[in-house]
């Protein structure tokens, strides 16, 4: 009788573990606590770097996973004339823009997504 109960408990634990693994494979391991599918990527149509005379390097605090990076990148790419690429391993964002931006503009966008702009530099 005791062996049957232990066996049933082990089966339940295995089923829970397998469903968790399946969810992580399907949606990714999210540090954000959502475990939802990542947001759809906003793609930039104009990927000719020559069309973007202003280049900025942003350091963003709080990006820990690909979902975080996607949120920041989407927030920036949703702005007209902006092409952003997140480098998660460096916690940085390379932003190309057709019009000039100021630190407060980027700070507002980044803060609106729940992250913090640590550093802002203009690249030529």
N, CA, C and O atoms as a GROMACS GRO file, in nm:
protein
  496
    1UNK      N    1   0.082  -0.120   0.000
    1UNK     CA    2   0.000   0.000   0.000
    1UNK      C    3   0.087   0.127   0.000
    1UNK      O    4   0.061   0.221  -0.075
    2UNK      N    5   0.189   0.127   0.084
    2UNK     CA    6   0.279   0.242   0.092
    2UNK      C    7   0.355   0.263  -0.037
    2UNK      O    8   0.379   0.376  -0.078
    3UNK      N    9   0.394   0.152  -0.101
    3UNK     CA   10   0.466   0.161  -0.227
    3UNK      C   11   0.378   0.222  -0.336
    3UNK      O   12   0.427   0.299  -0.418
    4UNK      N   13   0.250   0.189  -0.336
    4UNK     CA   14   0.156   0.243  -0.435
    4UNK      C   15   0.140   0.393  -0.419
    4UNK      O   16   0.136   0.466  -0.518
    5UNK      N   17   0.132   0.439  -0.296
    5UNK     CA   18   0.117   0.583  -0.270
    5UNK      C   19   0.243   0.658  -0.315
    5UNK      O   20   0.234   0.762  -0.379
    6UNK      N   21   0.358   0.604  -0.283
    6UNK     CA   22   0.484   0.667  -0.325
    6UNK      C   23   0.493   0.671  -0.477
    6UNK      O   24   0.535   0.771  -0.535
    7UNK      N   25   0.454   0.562  -0.540
    7UNK     CA   26   0.456   0.555  -0.687
    7UNK      C   27   0.362   0.659  -0.749
    7UNK      O   28   0.398   0.723  -0.847
    8UNK      N   29   0.243   0.675  -0.693
    8UNK     CA   30   0.148   0.775  -0.744
    8UNK      C   31   0.201   0.917  -0.726
    8UNK      O   32   0.184   1.001  -0.814
    9UNK      N   33   0.264   0.944  -0.613
    9UNK     CA   34   0.322   1.077  -0.589
    9UNK      C   35   0.433   1.104  -0.691
    9UNK      O   36   0.440   1.214  -0.745
   10UNK      N   37   0.517   1.007  -0.717
   10UNK     CA   38   0.623   1.023  -0.816
   10UNK      C   39   0.567   1.047  -0.956
   10UNK      O   40   0.621   1.127  -1.031
   11UNK      N   41   0.461   0.980  -0.991
   11UNK     CA   42   0.398   0.999  -1.122
   11UNK      C   43   0.344   1.142  -1.133
   11UNK      O   44   0.361   1.207  -1.236
   12UNK      N   45   0.278   1.190  -1.029
   12UNK     CA   46   0.223   1.326  -1.030
   12UNK      C   47   0.336   1.429  -1.044
   12UNK      O   48   0.323   1.525  -1.120
   13UNK      N   49   0.445   1.410  -0.971
   13UNK     CA   50   0.559   1.502  -0.978
   13UNK      C   51   0.618   1.501  -1.119
   13UNK      O   52   0.653   1.606  -1.173
   14UNK      N   53   0.630   1.383  -1.179
   14UNK     CA   54   0.684   1.373  -1.315
   14UNK      C   55   0.594   1.443  -1.416
   14UNK      O   56   0.645   1.509  -1.507
   15UNK      N   57   0.463   1.430  -1.403
   15UNK     CA   58   0.370   1.496  -1.494
   15UNK      C   59   0.381   1.647  -1.482
   15UNK      O   60   0.382   1.718  -1.582
   16UNK      N   61   0.390   1.697  -1.361
   16UNK     CA   62   0.404   1.842  -1.339
   16UNK      C   63   0.537   1.891  -1.398
   16UNK      O   64   0.541   1.996  -1.462
   17UNK      N   65   0.643   1.816  -1.376
   17UNK     CA   66   0.775   1.856  -1.429
   17UNK      C   67   0.774   1.856  -1.581
   17UNK      O   68   0.828   1.948  -1.643
   18UNK      N   69   0.715   1.756  -1.643
   18UNK     CA   70   0.710   1.750  -1.789
   18UNK      C   71   0.626   1.862  -1.848
   18UNK      O   72   0.661   1.917  -1.953
   19UNK      N   73   0.516   1.898  -1.782
   19UNK     CA   74   0.435   2.009  -1.835
   19UNK      C   75   0.510   2.141  -1.822
   19UNK      O   76   0.496   2.229  -1.907
   20UNK      N   77   0.588   2.157  -1.716
   20UNK     CA   78   0.669   2.278  -1.699
   20UNK      C   79   0.777   2.286  -1.807
   20UNK      O   80   0.801   2.393  -1.863
   21UNK      N   81   0.842   2.175  -1.834
   21UNK     CA   82   0.945   2.172  -1.939
   21UNK      C   83   0.884   2.203  -2.074
   21UNK      O   84   0.941   2.278  -2.153
   22UNK      N   85   0.768   2.146  -2.101
   22UNK     CA   86   0.699   2.172  -2.229
   22UNK      C   87   0.666   2.321  -2.243
   22UNK      O   88   0.684   2.378  -2.351
   23UNK      N   89   0.617   2.384  -2.136
   23UNK     CA   90   0.583   2.527  -2.138
   23UNK      C   91   0.708   2.612  -2.162
   23UNK      O   92   0.703   2.709  -2.237
   24UNK      N   93   0.821   2.576  -2.098
   24UNK     CA   94   0.945   2.651  -2.117
   24UNK      C   95   0.998   2.638  -2.258
   24UNK      O   96   1.051   2.734  -2.314
   25UNK      N   97   0.984   2.521  -2.316
   25UNK     CA   98   1.029   2.502  -2.454
   25UNK      C   99   0.941   2.583  -2.549
   25UNK      O  100   0.991   2.644  -2.643
   26UNK      N  101   0.812   2.583  -2.524
   26UNK     CA  102   0.719   2.652  -2.613
   26UNK      C  103   0.727   2.804  -2.601
   26UNK      O  104   0.729   2.874  -2.702
   27UNK      N  105   0.733   2.856  -2.478
   27UNK     CA  106   0.727   3.001  -2.456
   27UNK      C  107   0.857   3.063  -2.409
   27UNK      O  108   0.869   3.185  -2.402
   28UNK      N  109   0.954   2.982  -2.377
   28UNK     CA  110   1.080   3.035  -2.326
   28UNK      C  111   1.072   3.053  -2.176
   28UNK      O  112   0.964   3.059  -2.117
   29UNK      N  113   1.188   3.061  -2.116
   29UNK     CA  114   1.195   3.082  -1.973
   29UNK      C  115   1.194   3.232  -1.948
   29UNK      O  116   1.288   3.302  -1.983
   30UNK      N  117   1.088   3.279  -1.890
   30UNK     CA  118   1.071   3.422  -1.875
   30UNK      C  119   1.105   3.468  -1.734
   30UNK      O  120   1.048   3.420  -1.636
   31UNK      N  121   1.198   3.560  -1.726
   31UNK     CA  122   1.231   3.617  -1.596
   31UNK      C  123   1.122   3.716  -1.553
   31UNK      O  124   1.115   3.756  -1.437
   32UNK      N  125   1.039   3.753  -1.647
   32UNK     CA  126   0.937   3.854  -1.621
   32UNK      C  127   0.816   3.796  -1.547
   32UNK      O  128   0.727   3.870  -1.506
   33UNK      N  129   0.814   3.665  -1.531
   33UNK     CA  130   0.705   3.603  -1.458
   33UNK      C  131   0.579   3.581  -1.538
   33UNK      O  132   0.480   3.534  -1.482
   34UNK      N  133   0.579   3.612  -1.666
   34UNK     CA  134   0.457   3.600  -1.743
   34UNK      C  135   0.439   3.463  -1.805
   34UNK      O  136   0.327   3.412  -1.810
   35UNK      N  137   0.546   3.401  -1.850
   35UNK     CA  138   0.543   3.272  -1.919
   35UNK      C  139   0.445   3.272  -2.035
   35UNK      O  140   0.391   3.168  -2.072
   36UNK      N  141   0.422   3.388  -2.092
   36UNK     CA  142   0.337   3.400  -2.211
   36UNK      C  143   0.426   3.391  -2.334
   36UNK      O  144   0.548   3.400  -2.326
   37UNK      N  145   0.361   3.375  -2.447
   37UNK     CA  146   0.435   3.379  -2.573
   37UNK      C  147   0.498   3.517  -2.586
   37UNK      O  148   0.436   3.616  -2.547
   38UNK      N  149   0.617   3.526  -2.642
   38UNK     CA  150   0.680   3.658  -2.658
   38UNK      C  151   0.598   3.746  -2.752
   38UNK      O  152   0.532   3.695  -2.843
   39UNK      N  153   0.602   3.876  -2.730
   39UNK     CA  154   0.528   3.964  -2.819
   39UNK      C  155   0.581   3.954  -2.962
   39UNK      O  156   0.699   3.926  -2.983
   40UNK      N  157   0.494   3.977  -3.058
   40UNK     CA  158   0.535   3.972  -3.199
   40UNK      C  159   0.639   4.080  -3.224
   40UNK      O  160   0.628   4.192  -3.174
   41UNK      N  161   0.739   4.045  -3.302
   41UNK     CA  162   0.848   4.139  -3.329
   41UNK      C  163   0.802   4.244  -3.430
   41UNK      O  164   0.745   4.210  -3.534
   42UNK      N  165   0.828   4.370  -3.399
   42UNK     CA  166   0.801   4.478  -3.492
   42UNK      C  167   0.921   4.489  -3.584
   42UNK      O  168   1.032   4.518  -3.540
   43UNK      N  169   0.899   4.465  -3.710
   43UNK     CA  170   1.008   4.465  -3.808
   43UNK      C  171   1.018   4.602  -3.874
   43UNK      O  172   0.917   4.665  -3.907
   44UNK      N  173   1.142   4.647  -3.892
   44UNK     CA  174   1.168   4.774  -3.958
   44UNK      C  175   1.178   4.748  -4.108
   44UNK      O  176   1.250   4.657  -4.150
   45UNK      N  177   1.107   4.826  -4.186
   45UNK     CA  178   1.108   4.805  -4.331
   45UNK      C  179   1.237   4.854  -4.396
   45UNK      O  180   1.295   4.786  -4.481
   46UNK      N  181   1.283   4.972  -4.355
   46UNK     CA  182   1.403   5.033  -4.414
   46UNK      C  183   1.525   4.992  -4.333
   46UNK      O  184   1.548   5.046  -4.224
   47UNK      N  185   1.603   4.897  -4.383
   47UNK     CA  186   1.722   4.851  -4.313
   47UNK      C  187   1.850   4.895  -4.382
   47UNK      O  188   1.953   4.828  -4.375
   48UNK      N  189   1.843   5.008  -4.450
   48UNK     CA  190   1.961   5.066  -4.512
   48UNK      C  191   2.022   5.165  -4.412
   48UNK      O  192   1.966   5.273  -4.389
   49UNK      N  193   2.135   5.129  -4.354
   49UNK     CA  194   2.197   5.213  -4.250
   49UNK      C  195   2.229   5.353  -4.299
   49UNK      O  196   2.237   5.446  -4.218
   50UNK      N  197   2.248   5.372  -4.428
   50UNK     CA  198   2.278   5.504  -4.484
   50UNK      C  199   2.161   5.601  -4.469
   50UNK      O  200   2.180   5.723  -4.475
   51UNK      N  201   2.041   5.549  -4.450
   51UNK     CA  202   1.923   5.635  -4.435
   51UNK      C  203   1.905   5.685  -4.292
   51UNK      O  204   1.814   5.763  -4.264
   52UNK      N  205   1.991   5.642  -4.202
   52UNK     CA  206   1.979   5.678  -4.061
   52UNK      C  207   2.104   5.755  -4.019
   52UNK      O  208   2.203   5.694  -3.979
   53UNK      N  209   2.102   5.888  -4.027
   53UNK     CA  210   2.222   5.966  -3.995
   53UNK      C  211   2.254   5.975  -3.846
   53UNK      O  212   2.368   6.007  -3.810
   54UNK      N  213   2.159   5.947  -3.760
   54UNK     CA  214   2.181   5.958  -3.615
   54UNK      C  215   2.190   5.818  -3.555
   54UNK      O  216   2.103   5.734  -3.575
   55UNK      N  217   2.298   5.795  -3.481
   55UNK     CA  218   2.320   5.664  -3.420
   55UNK      C  219   2.345   5.684  -3.271
   55UNK      O  220   2.427   5.768  -3.231
   56UNK      N  221   2.275   5.607  -3.189
   56UNK     CA  222   2.285   5.618  -3.044
   56UNK      C  223   2.313   5.480  -2.984
   56UNK      O  224   2.270   5.378  -3.037
   57UNK      N  225   2.384   5.481  -2.874
   57UNK     CA  226   2.409   5.359  -2.797
   57UNK      C  227   2.346   5.380  -2.660
   57UNK      O  228   2.382   5.472  -2.587
   58UNK      N  229   2.252   5.293  -2.625
   58UNK     CA  230   2.182   5.302  -2.497
   58UNK      C  231   2.220   5.183  -2.410
   58UNK      O  232   2.233   5.071  -2.460
   59UNK      N  233   2.239   5.206  -2.282
   59UNK     CA  234   2.257   5.097  -2.187
   59UNK      C  235   2.130   5.093  -2.103
   59UNK      O  236   2.090   5.193  -2.043
   60UNK      N  237   2.068   4.976  -2.100
   60UNK     CA  238   1.937   4.962  -2.035
   60UNK      C  239   1.947   4.862  -1.921
   60UNK      O  240   1.996   4.750  -1.939
   61UNK      N  241   1.901   4.902  -1.803
   61UNK     CA  242   1.900   4.813  -1.687
   61UNK      C  243   1.766   4.742  -1.679
   61UNK      O  244   1.661   4.801  -1.705
   62UNK      N  245   1.770   4.615  -1.643
   62UNK     CA  246   1.647   4.539  -1.622
   62UNK      C  247   1.617   4.438  -1.731
   62UNK      O  248   1.526   4.357  -1.716
   63UNK      N  249   1.691   4.442  -1.841
   63UNK     CA  250   1.669   4.343  -1.948
   63UNK      C  251   1.743   4.215  -1.909
   63UNK      O  252   1.866   4.214  -1.899
   64UNK      N  253   1.668   4.107  -1.887
   64UNK     CA  254   1.729   3.983  -1.844
   64UNK      C  255   1.706   3.867  -1.939
   64UNK      O  256   1.781   3.769  -1.937
   65UNK      N  257   1.603   3.876  -2.021
   65UNK     CA  258   1.570   3.763  -2.108
   65UNK      C  259   1.531   3.814  -2.247
   65UNK      O  260   1.525   3.935  -2.271
   66UNK      N  261   1.505   3.722  -2.336
   66UNK     CA  262   1.469   3.760  -2.473
   66UNK      C  263   1.335   3.833  -2.478
   66UNK      O  264   1.314   3.917  -2.565
   67UNK      N  265   1.244   3.803  -2.385
   67UNK     CA  266   1.116   3.876  -2.382
   67UNK      C  267   1.139   4.022  -2.344
   67UNK      O  268   1.076   4.112  -2.400
   68UNK      N  269   1.228   4.046  -2.249
   68UNK     CA  270   1.262   4.184  -2.211
   68UNK      C  271   1.322   4.258  -2.331
   68UNK      O  272   1.282   4.370  -2.363
   69UNK      N  273   1.416   4.192  -2.397
   69UNK     CA  274   1.482   4.254  -2.512
   69UNK      C  275   1.380   4.284  -2.622
   69UNK      O  276   1.386   4.390  -2.684
   70UNK      N  277   1.288   4.193  -2.645
   70UNK     CA  278   1.186   4.214  -2.749
   70UNK      C  279   1.096   4.332  -2.715
   70UNK      O  280   1.059   4.409  -2.804
   71UNK      N  281   1.060   4.347  -2.587
   71UNK     CA  282   0.976   4.460  -2.548
   71UNK      C  283   1.045   4.594  -2.573
   71UNK      O  284   0.985   4.687  -2.626
   72UNK      N  285   1.172   4.603  -2.534
   72UNK     CA  286   1.248   4.727  -2.554
   72UNK      C  287   1.264   4.755  -2.703
   72UNK      O  288   1.241   4.867  -2.748
   73UNK      N  289   1.303   4.655  -2.778
   73UNK     CA  290   1.322   4.672  -2.922
   73UNK      C  291   1.192   4.712  -2.991
   73UNK      O  292   1.192   4.802  -3.076
   74UNK      N  293   1.081   4.649  -2.955
   74UNK     CA  294   0.952   4.684  -3.015
   74UNK      C  295   0.909   4.826  -2.980
   74UNK      O  296   0.855   4.898  -3.065
   75UNK      N  297   0.933   4.866  -2.856
   75UNK     CA  298   0.896   5.002  -2.815
   75UNK      C  299   0.970   5.106  -2.898
   75UNK      O  300   0.912   5.207  -2.939
   76UNK      N  301   1.097   5.082  -2.923
   76UNK     CA  302   1.176   5.176  -3.003
   76UNK      C  303   1.140   5.167  -3.152
   76UNK      O  304   1.125   5.269  -3.218
   77UNK      N  305   1.128   5.045  -3.204
   77UNK     CA  306   1.097   5.027  -3.346
   77UNK      C  307   0.957   5.073  -3.384
   77UNK      O  308   0.928   5.093  -3.502
   78UNK      N  309   0.870   5.089  -3.286
   78UNK     CA  310   0.734   5.137  -3.316
   78UNK      C  311   0.733   5.288  -3.347
   78UNK      O  312   0.635   5.341  -3.398
   79UNK      N  313   0.843   5.356  -3.314
   79UNK     CA  314   0.855   5.499  -3.344
   79UNK      C  315   0.895   5.516  -3.490
   79UNK      O  316   0.977   5.441  -3.542
   80UNK      N  317   0.837   5.614  -3.554
   80UNK     CA  318   0.864   5.640  -3.695
   80UNK      C  319   1.009   5.682  -3.716
   80UNK      O  320   1.060   5.770  -3.645
   81UNK      N  321   1.076   5.621  -3.813
   81UNK     CA  322   1.212   5.658  -3.847
   81UNK      C  323   1.318   5.606  -3.752
   81UNK      O  324   1.429   5.659  -3.746
   82UNK      N  325   1.284   5.500  -3.675
   82UNK     CA  326   1.378   5.444  -3.579
   82UNK      C  327   1.401   5.297  -3.611
   82UNK      O  328   1.307   5.224  -3.644
   83UNK      N  329   1.527   5.255  -3.599
   83UNK     CA  330   1.565   5.115  -3.617
   83UNK      C  331   1.653   5.078  -3.499
   83UNK      O  332   1.767   5.123  -3.489
   84UNK      N  333   1.600   4.996  -3.409
   84UNK     CA  334   1.671   4.957  -3.287
   84UNK      C  335   1.707   4.809  -3.290
   84UNK      O  336   1.631   4.726  -3.339
   85UNK      N  337   1.825   4.779  -3.238
   85UNK     CA  338   1.870   4.641  -3.225
   85UNK      C  339   1.925   4.622  -3.084
   85UNK      O  340   2.019   4.690  -3.043
   86UNK      N  341   1.864   4.530  -3.010
   86UNK     CA  342   1.907   4.502  -2.873
   86UNK      C  343   2.018   4.398  -2.874
   86UNK      O  344   2.012   4.298  -2.945
   87UNK      N  345   2.121   4.425  -2.793
   87UNK     CA  346   2.228   4.328  -2.769
   87UNK      C  347   2.217   4.288  -2.622
   87UNK      O  348   2.275   4.352  -2.534
   88UNK      N  349   2.142   4.182  -2.598
   88UNK     CA  350   2.108   4.142  -2.462
   88UNK      C  351   2.230   4.112  -2.377
   88UNK      O  352   2.234   4.148  -2.259
   89UNK      N  353   2.330   4.045  -2.434
   89UNK     CA  354   2.448   4.009  -2.356
   89UNK      C  355   2.524   4.132  -2.305
   89UNK      O  356   2.592   4.124  -2.203
   90UNK      N  357   2.512   4.244  -2.375
   90UNK     CA  358   2.576   4.368  -2.333
   90UNK      C  359   2.479   4.462  -2.262
   90UNK      O  360   2.519   4.567  -2.212
   91UNK      N  361   2.352   4.423  -2.257
   91UNK     CA  362   2.246   4.508  -2.198
   91UNK      C  363   2.241   4.644  -2.267
   91UNK      O  364   2.221   4.747  -2.203
   92UNK      N  365   2.261   4.642  -2.400
   92UNK     CA  366   2.266   4.767  -2.474
   92UNK      C  367   2.174   4.761  -2.595
   92UNK      O  368   2.131   4.655  -2.640
   93UNK      N  369   2.145   4.880  -2.646
   93UNK     CA  370   2.061   4.893  -2.764
   93UNK      C  371   2.130   4.989  -2.860
   93UNK      O  372   2.168   5.100  -2.824
   94UNK      N  373   2.146   4.944  -2.984
   94UNK     CA  374   2.197   5.030  -3.089
   94UNK      C  375   2.076   5.087  -3.161
   94UNK      O  376   1.995   5.013  -3.217
   95UNK      N  377   2.064   5.219  -3.159
   95UNK     CA  378   1.948   5.285  -3.218
   95UNK      C  379   1.994   5.373  -3.333
   95UNK      O  380   2.078   5.461  -3.317
   96UNK      N  381   1.937   5.347  -3.448
   96UNK     CA  382   1.959   5.433  -3.565
   96UNK      C  383   1.831   5.513  -3.584
   96UNK      O  384   1.720   5.462  -3.570
   97UNK      N  385   1.848   5.641  -3.618
   97UNK     CA  386   1.732   5.728  -3.631
   97UNK      C  387   1.747   5.822  -3.749
   97UNK      O  388   1.857   5.866  -3.782
   98UNK      N  389   1.634   5.852  -3.811
   98UNK     CA  390   1.633   5.946  -3.923
   98UNK      C  391   1.623   6.089  -3.873
   98UNK      O  392   1.654   6.183  -3.947
   99UNK      N  393   1.581   6.107  -3.749
   99UNK     CA  394   1.570   6.240  -3.688
   99UNK      C  395   1.643   6.238  -3.553
   99UNK      O  396   1.659   6.132  -3.493
  100UNK      N  397   1.688   6.354  -3.506
  100UNK     CA  398   1.760   6.355  -3.379
  100UNK      C  399   1.669   6.326  -3.259
  100UNK      O  400   1.552   6.364  -3.257
  101UNK      N  401   1.725   6.259  -3.161
  101UNK     CA  402   1.656   6.232  -3.035
  101UNK      C  403   1.741   6.284  -2.921
  101UNK      O  404   1.862   6.302  -2.936
  102UNK      N  405   1.677   6.309  -2.809
  102UNK     CA  406   1.749   6.349  -2.688
  102UNK      C  407   1.735   6.237  -2.586
  102UNK      O  408   1.653   6.147  -2.600
  103UNK      N  409   1.817   6.245  -2.483
  103UNK     CA  410   1.816   6.141  -2.379
  103UNK      C  411   1.677   6.127  -2.317
  103UNK      O  412   1.633   6.015  -2.290
  104UNK      N  413   1.610   6.238  -2.294
  104UNK     CA  414   1.477   6.231  -2.230
  104UNK      C  415   1.376   6.158  -2.318
  104UNK      O  416   1.285   6.094  -2.266
  105UNK      N  417   1.391   6.168  -2.450
  105UNK     CA  418   1.301   6.096  -2.540
  105UNK      C  419   1.318   5.945  -2.523
  105UNK      O  420   1.220   5.871  -2.508
  106UNK      N  421   1.443   5.900  -2.525
  106UNK     CA  422   1.469   5.757  -2.508
  106UNK      C  423   1.433   5.712  -2.367
  106UNK      O  424   1.380   5.602  -2.349
  107UNK      N  425   1.460   5.795  -2.269
  107UNK     CA  426   1.429   5.760  -2.131
  107UNK      C  427   1.279   5.737  -2.113
  107UNK      O  428   1.238   5.644  -2.044
  108UNK      N  429   1.198   5.821  -2.175
  108UNK     CA  430   1.054   5.806  -2.166
  108UNK      C  431   1.004   5.675  -2.228
  108UNK      O  432   0.916   5.609  -2.174
  109UNK      N  433   1.062   5.640  -2.342
  109UNK     CA  434   1.023   5.516  -2.410
  109UNK      C  435   1.064   5.395  -2.326
  109UNK      O  436   0.983   5.304  -2.305
  110UNK      N  437   1.187   5.394  -2.279
  110UNK     CA  438   1.240   5.281  -2.202
  110UNK      C  439   1.167   5.268  -2.068
  110UNK      O  440   1.130   5.157  -2.028
  111UNK      N  441   1.146   5.379  -2.000
  111UNK     CA  442   1.077   5.376  -1.871
  111UNK      C  443   0.932   5.331  -1.888
  111UNK      O  444   0.878   5.262  -1.802
  112UNK      N  445   0.871   5.368  -1.999
  112UNK     CA  446   0.734   5.326  -2.027
  112UNK      C  447   0.719   5.175  -2.038
  112UNK      O  448   0.610   5.122  -2.019
  113UNK      N  449   0.827   5.107  -2.070
  113UNK     CA  450   0.825   4.961  -2.079
  113UNK      C  451   0.866   4.894  -1.948
  113UNK      O  452   0.862   4.772  -1.937
  114UNK      N  453   0.906   4.974  -1.850
  114UNK     CA  454   0.941   4.919  -1.719
  114UNK      C  455   1.090   4.896  -1.698
  114UNK      O  456   1.128   4.822  -1.607
  115UNK      N  457   1.173   4.958  -1.779
  115UNK     CA  458   1.318   4.942  -1.768
  115UNK      C  459   1.381   5.079  -1.741
  115UNK      O  460   1.312   5.181  -1.742
  116UNK      N  461   1.511   5.080  -1.716
  116UNK     CA  462   1.578   5.204  -1.680
  116UNK      C  463   1.692   5.232  -1.779
  116UNK      O  464   1.775   5.145  -1.805
  117UNK      N  465   1.694   5.352  -1.832
  117UNK     CA  466   1.803   5.395  -1.920
  117UNK      C  467   1.918   5.439  -1.832
  117UNK      O  468   1.907   5.537  -1.758
  118UNK      N  469   2.031   5.366  -1.841
  118UNK     CA  470   2.148   5.398  -1.759
  118UNK      C  471   2.244   5.492  -1.829
  118UNK      O  472   2.295   5.586  -1.768
  119UNK      N  473   2.268   5.467  -1.957
  119UNK     CA  474   2.368   5.544  -2.030
  119UNK      C  475   2.316   5.577  -2.169
  119UNK      O  476   2.243   5.498  -2.229
  120UNK      N  477   2.354   5.692  -2.217
  120UNK     CA  478   2.311   5.740  -2.348
  120UNK      C  479   2.433   5.802  -2.414
  120UNK      O  480   2.492   5.896  -2.361
  121UNK      N  481   2.471   5.749  -2.530
  121UNK     CA  482   2.583   5.810  -2.602
  121UNK      C  483   2.547   5.822  -2.750
  121UNK      O  484   2.475   5.740  -2.806
  122UNK      N  485   2.601   5.928  -2.809
  122UNK     CA  486   2.578   5.955  -2.951
  122UNK      C  487   2.700   5.903  -3.027
  122UNK      O  488   2.813   5.939  -2.996
  123UNK      N  489   2.675   5.819  -3.125
  123UNK     CA  490   2.782   5.768  -3.212
  123UNK      C  491   2.775   5.839  -3.345
  123UNK      O  492   2.667   5.870  -3.395
  124UNK      N  493   2.889   5.864  -3.402
  124UNK     CA  494   2.892   5.933  -3.532
  124UNK      C  495   2.902   5.832  -3.643
  124UNK      O  496   2.906   5.870  -3.760
   0.00000   0.00000   0.00000
